[in-house]
Amino acid sequence: WWFTRQRPAFAFKWTHAYAAAPGWYFPCGQYLLTALAPAGLVSLLGIGLMLVLPVGWLLPLVLMLAFNFSGAVADFWVAAWLLRQPRGVLALDEGDAITLFIPASK
């Protein structure tokens, strides 16, 4: 929403949940922010909660954080892939697929 001013499309699949912005082409920096923010923000929130929640909540919280972080592995892979692309690349995230549009070489 921050970049498009439109509500993202949310979906739940058998193995994962995702939010996407179909039809929007994001520059590299914007895409990296949207792809990596969930893992980073949820991890920071979880670490903060570790400091204030009772000890009995530690194991469930760590398991939720591990599940969230492991679910972000594809986001990290796409981010690494995107960073190896030429300057000016645009990313189209359709949830289950990411298409890169690479400017023609001069």
N, C-alpha and C positions, 0 to 999 in steps of 0.2 A: 504494500500500500504506500509506503514511504516514497517510492520512486514513480509509481504509476498512477497514484490517486484513485485506484480501483481496487475493490476487494479481491484478494487472491482466490484462486480455486483450490479448495481443500478436498482431498480424497484419501480413502483408506483402502489399501490393497491387502491381500492375504499376508504379505510379509512386511509391509511398511505403510506409513502414512506420509503424506507430503502436502506441501502448498506450492502452487505454481502460478505463473502469470502468463497464460497462453496468449500468444499474439504480441508480446512485448519483447523487444530486442534490447538487451542490456549491455552497456559497455563493460569491459573487464572488471573495473573497480566496483561498480555497482553489483555485478553478479557475484563477485567474491564476497562482498558484504552480506548479501542475502543468502548465499549458500552456507557460509560459515557461522553466521550469527547464532542460529539455533544451538549448535553444539557449544559455542563459546558462552553464550548467555545462560543456558541451562546449567552448564558446568559451574559457572561462577555463582549462580543462585544456589546450587546444591552445596557447594563448599561453604557458602555463607550460612546455610541452614545447619550444616554440621556443627557450627559453633554455638547454635542456640537451641537445637532440638535435644530432647532427652536421649540418653545412650541407646535406649531400646529402638529408636528410629534409625540408628546408624546403618544397620545392615540393609533394611529396605531402601533407604536413601542411596546407598552405594550401589545396590543392584539397579535401581532406576537410572542412576547416572551412567553406569556401565552400559545399560541397554540403550540409552539415548546416544552415548558416544559411539557405540558400535554401529548404530543405525546411521551415523554420519560418515562412515567410511567412504561411501560413494561420493559424498560431497567433497571430502578431502581429495579423492582421486580426480574428480572433475576440476577442482581448483588447481591442482598441480598440472593437469593437462592444459588448462586455460592459460596458465602462466607461461607455458612454453610456446604459445601461439604468437603470431606477428602482432605488432602494435595496431590498434584500431579494430580488433576482432569484436564481434557482437555475439552474445549468447541468447538463444531462444530456449527457454525452459518450459517444456510442456508436461512436466511431472515425471512421466516414465522415460522421457528422452530429452536430451539436450543437443541442440543443433548449433554449431558454430558457423558464423558467417565471417569469412576471412577476406579482407580487402585484396583486390588484385595487385600484384607486384607491378612496379613501374619500370 
